[in-house]
Amino acid sequence: MSDNEYLLEVSHLKQYFPIRQGFKTIPLKAVDDVSFYIKPGETLGLVGESGCGKTTVGRSILRLYTPTSGSVKFNGEEVTADNIHRLRKEMQMVFQDPYSSLDPRMTVEDIIGEPLDVHKLYTTKEERRQKVLELMETVGLNAEHAMRYAHEFSGGQRQRIGIARALAVDPKFIVCDEPVSALDVSIQAQVVNMFEDLQKERGLAYLFIAHDLLVVQHISDRIAVMYLGHLMEMADADELMNNPIHPYTASLLSAVPIPDPKTARASQRIVLEGDVPSPLNMPSGCPFRTRCRYATEKCAQEMPPLTDRGDGHVVACWNK
């Protein structure tokens, strides 16, 4: 382990996908100039509405997509096509859909054991089986589940299989791509608590991607808010929830359900006007300006930079 302050550093990450329209090809700017860092053992929550580029950020970090430009450094080392195979031992991903991310033709033992095969992390068959059973126990699955197939399990159990597979190589960092959004609420709490326990036991760092702000606040040290491929705001979790500066963050938070009816009636819901623009036809300047009540001429001219408003609370807005 090097003595870097940051485990993961993402600088000016861009991910454009070429889309053919008639005879010309135009870029779909899924992620546009995103920068952030994650310290060892820290959780950064990444939130935003569907299609804002959250998952693309996670996949680009692990080079499941080759980034268009920008750099990703892990432990001070630039992540490239040449070293990604070695670095995947340190960086893993838990996917959103536990139904499609597990191979239906493989038993649970083979699914969890596959990373051990790829990285040659055992010497005998017995050692491999032992490691798989330990991982299953870690995520709350019984040993007799080992020879079953993924379709025989519930959503929560399948997600546990996915988590065990990610843990198999003993990583330092895991991208959790909406790992609870496909699960029932009661199961969500169990899985989130398990992520927290694993973090304490193993010193893991997470990029926790979700659209449920309460789940994100519960598990995250810091939260970053994305809109149409851009980072809009980033701050400590409680600071962001109690003191949102960006108009988009404020509207997201106003939509979070409040369990107390009195408080709920008193709180003002901020309803955004208009629809999310198409990423193929983005507004000039700040992408949020077409739905923002504070928008001015300047907002149409250039994208505001992320500026520090104190204590690491950064916001990209001209008017707030």
C-alpha positions as CSV (number, residue, x, y, z in Angstrom):
1,M,0.0,0.0,0.0
2,S,1.5,3.3,-1.0
3,D,1.2,6.3,1.3
4,N,-1.4,8.2,-0.8
5,E,-4.0,10.2,0.9
6,Y,-6.5,9.1,-1.7
7,L,-7.2,5.6,-2.7
8,L,-9.1,6.7,-5.9
9,E,-8.6,9.9,-7.9
10,V,-10.8,10.6,-10.8
11,S,-9.8,13.7,-12.9
12,H,-11.8,15.3,-15.7
13,L,-13.4,12.0,-16.7
14,K,-15.3,12.1,-19.9
15,Q,-17.3,9.2,-21.4
16,Y,-18.8,9.9,-24.8
17,F,-20.7,7.3,-26.9
18,P,-20.9,7.8,-30.6
19,I,-24.5,7.7,-31.8
20,R,-25.4,7.5,-35.5
21,Q,-28.1,9.9,-36.6
22,G,-28.8,9.6,-40.3
23,F,-25.5,10.0,-42.1
24,K,-23.6,11.7,-39.2
25,T,-22.3,10.5,-35.9
26,I,-22.8,12.7,-32.8
27,P,-21.4,12.1,-29.3
28,L,-23.7,11.2,-26.5
29,K,-22.0,12.9,-23.5
30,A,-22.8,10.4,-20.7
31,V,-20.1,11.7,-18.4
32,D,-18.7,15.2,-19.0
33,D,-15.7,16.4,-17.0
34,V,-16.3,14.7,-13.7
35,S,-13.6,14.8,-10.9
36,F,-13.6,13.5,-7.4
37,Y,-11.5,11.4,-4.9
38,I,-12.2,8.7,-2.4
39,K,-10.0,8.0,0.6
40,P,-9.2,4.5,2.0
41,G,-12.1,3.2,4.0
42,E,-14.5,6.0,2.9
43,T,-17.9,5.9,1.1
44,L,-18.7,8.4,-1.5
45,G,-22.4,8.4,-2.4
46,L,-23.3,9.3,-6.0
47,V,-26.8,10.4,-6.6
48,G,-29.0,11.8,-9.4
49,E,-32.0,10.9,-11.5
50,S,-32.0,8.0,-14.0
51,G,-29.8,8.6,-17.0
52,C,-27.6,11.2,-15.4
53,G,-24.4,9.1,-15.9
54,K,-23.9,7.6,-12.4
55,T,-23.5,4.0,-13.6
56,T,-21.3,5.1,-16.5
57,V,-18.9,6.8,-14.0
58,G,-18.6,3.5,-12.1
59,R,-18.1,1.4,-15.2
60,S,-15.6,3.8,-16.7
61,I,-13.5,3.8,-13.4
62,L,-13.2,0.0,-13.8
63,R,-12.6,0.3,-17.6
64,L,-15.7,-1.8,-18.4
65,Y,-16.0,1.2,-20.7
66,T,-12.8,2.8,-22.1
67,P,-13.0,6.4,-21.0
68,T,-13.0,9.0,-23.8
69,S,-10.6,11.2,-21.8
70,G,-9.5,12.1,-18.3
71,S,-7.6,10.0,-15.8
72,V,-8.4,7.5,-13.1
73,K,-5.7,6.8,-10.5
74,F,-5.9,4.0,-8.0
75,N,-3.4,4.1,-5.1
76,G,-1.4,6.7,-7.1
77,E,-1.2,4.4,-10.2
78,E,-2.9,5.4,-13.4
79,V,-5.5,2.8,-14.4
80,T,-4.8,1.8,-18.0
81,A,-5.8,-1.0,-20.4
82,D,-2.4,-2.7,-19.6
83,N,-2.7,-2.9,-15.9
84,I,-6.5,-3.2,-15.4
85,H,-6.4,-7.0,-15.1
86,R,-4.0,-6.7,-12.2
87,L,-5.9,-3.8,-10.6
88,R,-9.2,-5.6,-10.8
89,K,-8.0,-7.6,-7.8
90,E,-8.2,-4.4,-5.9
91,M,-11.3,-2.8,-7.5
92,Q,-14.5,-4.7,-7.9
93,M,-18.2,-4.0,-8.7
94,V,-21.5,-5.1,-7.4
95,F,-24.1,-4.7,-10.1
96,Q,-27.6,-3.2,-9.9
97,D,-29.6,-6.2,-11.2
98,P,-29.0,-9.4,-9.3
99,Y,-31.0,-11.2,-11.9
100,S,-28.9,-10.5,-15.0
101,S,-25.5,-10.2,-13.4
102,L,-25.2,-13.9,-12.4
103,D,-24.7,-16.6,-15.0
104,P,-27.8,-18.9,-14.9
105,R,-25.7,-21.9,-16.0
106,M,-23.2,-21.7,-13.1
107,T,-23.7,-22.9,-9.6
108,V,-23.2,-20.5,-6.7
109,E,-19.9,-22.1,-5.9
110,D,-18.6,-21.5,-9.4
111,I,-20.0,-17.9,-9.6
112,I,-18.2,-16.9,-6.4
113,G,-15.1,-19.0,-7.3
114,E,-14.7,-17.5,-10.7
115,P,-12.6,-14.5,-9.6
116,L,-10.4,-17.0,-7.6
117,D,-9.9,-18.9,-10.9
118,V,-9.1,-15.8,-13.0
119,H,-6.5,-14.4,-10.5
120,K,-5.2,-17.9,-9.5
121,L,-5.7,-17.4,-5.8
122,Y,-5.7,-21.0,-4.7
123,T,-3.5,-24.1,-5.1
124,T,-5.9,-27.0,-4.5
125,K,-9.6,-27.6,-5.2
126,E,-10.1,-28.0,-1.5
127,E,-8.7,-24.6,-0.8
128,R,-10.9,-23.1,-3.4
129,R,-14.0,-24.7,-1.9
130,Q,-13.0,-23.6,1.5
131,K,-12.6,-20.0,0.4
132,V,-16.0,-20.0,-1.4
133,L,-17.7,-21.4,1.8
134,E,-16.1,-18.7,3.9
135,L,-17.3,-16.0,1.5
136,M,-20.8,-17.4,1.6
137,E,-20.8,-17.4,5.4
138,T,-19.5,-13.8,5.3
139,V,-22.6,-12.6,3.3
140,G,-25.1,-14.8,5.2
141,L,-25.6,-17.7,2.8
142,N,-25.6,-21.3,4.0
143,A,-23.0,-23.9,2.8
144,E,-25.8,-26.1,1.3
145,H,-26.6,-23.3,-1.1
146,A,-23.2,-23.8,-2.9
147,M,-24.5,-26.3,-5.5
148,R,-27.7,-24.5,-6.4
149,Y,-28.2,-22.2,-9.4
150,A,-28.9,-18.5,-9.2
151,H,-32.5,-18.8,-10.4
152,E,-33.3,-20.7,-7.2
153,F,-32.7,-17.7,-5.0
154,S,-34.6,-14.6,-4.1
155,G,-33.4,-11.1,-5.2
156,G,-31.8,-10.4,-1.8
157,Q,-29.9,-13.7,-1.8
158,R,-28.8,-13.2,-5.4
159,Q,-27.4,-9.8,-4.4
160,R,-25.5,-11.5,-1.6
161,I,-24.0,-13.9,-4.1
162,G,-22.9,-10.9,-6.2
163,I,-21.3,-9.3,-3.1
164,A,-19.5,-12.5,-2.2
165,R,-18.2,-12.7,-5.8
166,A,-16.9,-9.1,-5.5
167,L,-15.2,-9.9,-2.1
168,A,-13.5,-13.1,-3.4
169,V,-10.4,-11.3,-4.5
170,D,-10.2,-9.3,-1.2
171,P,-10.5,-5.8,-2.9
172,K,-9.8,-2.4,-1.3
173,F,-12.5,-0.6,-3.3
174,I,-16.0,-1.6,-4.6
175,V,-18.3,0.2,-7.0
176,C,-21.8,-0.5,-5.7
177,D,-24.1,0.3,-8.6
178,E,-27.5,0.7,-7.1
179,P,-27.1,-2.6,-5.2
180,V,-30.4,-2.3,-3.4
181,S,-32.8,-0.6,-5.8
182,A,-34.1,-3.9,-7.2
183,L,-34.8,-5.3,-3.7
184,D,-37.7,-5.1,-1.3
185,V,-37.4,-2.4,1.3
186,S,-37.0,-4.8,4.2
187,I,-34.2,-6.6,2.4
188,Q,-32.6,-3.3,1.4
189,A,-31.9,-2.5,5.0
190,Q,-30.2,-5.9,5.6
191,V,-28.0,-5.5,2.5
192,V,-27.0,-1.9,3.4
193,N,-26.2,-3.0,6.9
194,M,-24.1,-5.8,5.5
195,F,-22.1,-3.3,3.3
196,E,-21.4,-1.3,6.5
197,D,-20.3,-4.3,8.5
198,L,-18.0,-5.5,5.7
199,Q,-16.5,-2.0,5.5
200,K,-15.7,-2.0,9.2
201,E,-14.2,-5.5,9.0
202,R,-12.2,-5.1,5.8
203,G,-11.5,-1.4,5.6
204,L,-13.3,-1.2,2.2
205,A,-13.8,2.0,0.3
206,Y,-17.1,2.3,-1.7
207,L,-18.5,4.4,-4.5
208,F,-22.1,3.9,-3.6
209,I,-24.4,4.7,-6.6
210,A,-28.1,5.1,-5.9
211,H,-31.1,7.4,-6.4
212,D,-32.5,6.9,-2.9
213,L,-31.1,9.8,-0.9
214,L,-32.0,8.4,2.5
215,V,-30.1,5.1,1.8
216,V,-27.1,7.2,0.5
217,Q,-27.1,9.5,3.5
218,H,-27.2,6.5,5.8
219,I,-24.1,4.8,4.3
220,S,-22.1,7.6,2.9
221,D,-19.4,9.9,4.4
222,R,-19.7,12.3,1.5
223,I,-22.3,12.7,-1.3
224,A,-21.9,13.9,-4.9
225,V,-24.9,14.9,-6.9
226,M,-24.9,14.4,-10.7
227,Y,-27.1,15.9,-13.4
228,L,-26.8,15.1,-17.1
229,G,-23.2,13.9,-16.9
230,H,-21.9,16.8,-14.7
231,L,-21.2,17.0,-11.0
232,M,-23.4,19.7,-9.5
233,E,-22.6,19.6,-5.8
234,M,-20.4,17.5,-3.4
235,A,-20.2,17.7,0.4
236,D,-20.2,15.7,3.6
237,A,-23.4,13.7,3.8
238,D,-25.1,15.5,6.7
239,E,-23.9,18.9,5.4
240,L,-25.4,18.2,2.0
241,M,-28.7,16.9,3.4
242,N,-29.1,19.8,5.8
243,N,-27.7,22.6,3.7
244,P,-28.1,22.0,0.0
245,I,-26.8,24.9,-2.1
246,H,-27.5,23.9,-5.7
247,P,-31.1,24.3,-6.8
248,Y,-31.1,20.8,-8.3
249,T,-29.9,19.2,-5.0
250,A,-32.6,21.2,-3.1
251,S,-35.3,19.9,-5.5
252,L,-34.0,16.3,-5.1
253,L,-34.1,16.6,-1.3
254,S,-37.6,18.2,-1.3
255,A,-38.8,15.0,-3.0
256,V,-37.6,12.7,-0.2
257,P,-40.7,11.4,1.7
258,I,-40.9,12.6,5.3
259,P,-42.4,10.0,7.7
260,D,-43.9,12.6,10.0
261,P,-47.2,14.0,8.5
262,K,-47.0,17.4,10.3
263,T,-43.4,18.0,9.1
264,A,-44.3,16.7,5.6
265,R,-47.3,19.2,5.3
266,A,-45.1,22.1,6.5
267,S,-42.2,21.4,4.1
268,Q,-42.3,22.9,0.6
269,R,-41.9,20.4,-2.3
270,I,-39.8,22.0,-5.1
271,V,-41.3,20.8,-8.4
272,L,-39.0,21.3,-11.4
273,E,-40.5,22.7,-14.6
274,G,-40.0,21.0,-17.9
275,D,-38.3,17.7,-18.8
276,V,-34.7,16.5,-18.6
277,P,-33.0,17.6,-21.9
278,S,-31.7,14.8,-24.2
279,P,-28.0,14.1,-23.7
280,L,-27.8,14.2,-27.5
281,N,-29.0,17.8,-27.6
282,M,-27.7,19.4,-24.5
283,P,-28.4,23.1,-23.6
284,S,-25.4,25.4,-23.8
285,G,-23.7,26.4,-20.5
286,C,-25.1,24.8,-17.4
287,P,-27.2,21.7,-18.3
288,F,-29.7,22.4,-15.5
289,R,-30.5,26.0,-16.6
290,T,-33.6,25.0,-18.7
291,R,-35.3,23.8,-15.5
292,C,-33.8,26.3,-13.0
293,R,-35.7,29.3,-11.7
294,Y,-32.5,31.1,-10.9
295,A,-31.1,30.8,-14.4
296,T,-29.6,34.0,-16.0
297,E,-27.8,34.9,-19.3
298,K,-24.5,33.8,-17.8
299,C,-25.8,30.3,-17.2
300,A,-26.5,29.9,-20.9
301,Q,-22.9,31.0,-21.8
302,E,-20.7,28.7,-19.8
303,M,-20.8,25.8,-17.4
304,P,-20.0,27.0,-13.9
305,P,-16.9,25.5,-12.3
306,L,-17.1,23.6,-9.1
307,T,-16.2,26.1,-6.4
308,D,-15.5,25.5,-2.7
309,R,-18.0,27.2,-0.4
310,G,-16.1,26.1,2.7
311,D,-15.3,22.8,4.4
312,G,-15.0,21.0,1.1
313,H,-18.6,21.8,0.1
314,V,-18.2,22.3,-3.6
315,V,-21.0,23.6,-5.9
316,A,-21.3,24.3,-9.7
317,C,-23.6,27.3,-9.8
318,W,-23.3,30.9,-10.8
319,N,-26.2,32.2,-8.8
320,K,-26.2,30.4,-5.4
